[in-house]
Amino acid sequence: MAKLPGNAGVSVIGDKSLEFYRDPLDFCRQRIEKHRSRVFQCRLLNRPTAFICSVQGMRELLCEKSNLFLKDPTDLMTNMYGDTVVTTNGEEACLLRLSLTSLFTGSCLKSSNDYITSVCERCLKDLSLSGQPECAYSAFKRLGTELVLGLFLNVRAEEQPELYQDIVQLCTQHWHGLISAPVNVKVPLWSSGFSTALDAREKLMEIIKDKLENDKQGFVGSLGSLPLPNSNSASQHLLLFISALIPKALASLLTSFTLALGGNKQEKTRQRAMEDPDYLRGVLLEVQRLWPPFIGGRRIADQDSTLAGFHVPKGYGAVYISHAIHRDPEVFHQPDDFLPERWSGRNAGQEHFLCSFGSGPRNCIGVKLTDVFLKEACMYLLKHYNWCLDPPVQDLDYKWLPVSRPAKTPIISFTRLDQTRSHRSNVG
């Protein structure tokens, strides 16, 4: 059993949190090169922490030894969303997952298809209408927001526009609490971001509880009928499911998809993805691999253990870095290249080596719903549009926290395929 490479430093002054949050990719890249290891230690959030940047280490952490590495009960997610399937541990987490799984699989998942199709058509049909380039990320975030509020809360933008806008605003305020310092302060004419987020949470919970009491249809009705641990559990989970986090993650992936397949050089790739469902699946897996919406996740060692052959003492943090794991050269040949073909060749059947939405028994409970939505939205884009960056040269460097996306929002021109074909016919 080997000692973790690196140094955990001393309390407070040895903490590297600011350096990590400033540029997590460079932080990990430097230490991987320095220690010649994709597993190393540092002090993060003032706790000695093992950083996991290899597929092997991730699989052990999230799958084989998931019962030894627990969610942090003091995590800000718990303060903002309460005890949910994402934040709890042990038997409670297992029971919650068992109860909720039926809402995201089988007939419930199938019943969502028509609504997903209608939302994609309504939100994407006018991308070229103005004749001007679009801020793609913003357009896709609106699409994701309509999806989650309509699907999970039965609040649809076209039917209840005022309530819909109120909820969107409250979700945004609540989200900002996750990315602000957790200081609950109010003074005349000013309140902290965290305080504002808690106020938004209270208002959202009132709307959610009213829905659970009076709406017996769809997801809300099904959730309200489940055998959950306590009276607050359904409302806390709805708060999580309608959070701004989910539309941002969906917008992140759709933006990365359009960037990867944009321009004339990718026309054949777009055509093949439209005609071949297996190839489209490979494209979406490759988008998740190279541009995961979340940088990773964090656990706490509940007892002494090992990860990738290194000793991890009880009380240590363990952080997995999805961007680095997805580019582990031991598993992914040419790790920095966009190669959808790898998923039908060398990496066929290895989708579980991705951790964009976690992995193992604690992976994202809505991952199948996410797959259905992404395929539907991407297929709509492929069937109806050509697109390219406009202007053609833009800064596409990504920011990775709290949700990944290009730091400067890309501007994209969408042209309907029927217009493109008509233009080519006229030229001919």
Buried (B, 14 or more C-beta within 10 A) or exposed (E): EEEBBBEBBEEEEEBBBEBBBEBBBEBBBEBBEEBEBBBBBBBBBBBBBBBBBBBBBBBBBBBEBBEBBBBBEEBBBBBBBBBBBBBBBEEBBBBBBEBBBEBBEEEBBEEBEEBBBBBBEBBBEEBBEEEEBBEBBEBBBBBBBBBBBBBBBBBBBEEBEEBBEBBBEBBEBBBBBBEBEBEBEEEEEEBBBBBBBBBBBEBBBEBBBEBBEEBEEBBBEBBBEBEBEEEBBBBBBBBBBBBBBBBBBBBBBBBBBBBBBBBEEBBEBBEBBBEEEEBBBBBBBBBBBBBBBBBBBBBBBBEEBBBBEBBBBEEBBBBBBBBBBBBBEEBBEEBEEBBBEBBBEEBEEBEEBBBBBBBBEBBBBBEBBBBBBBBBBBBBBBEBBBBBBBEEEBEEEBEBEBBBBBEEEBBBBBBBBEEEEEEEEEEE
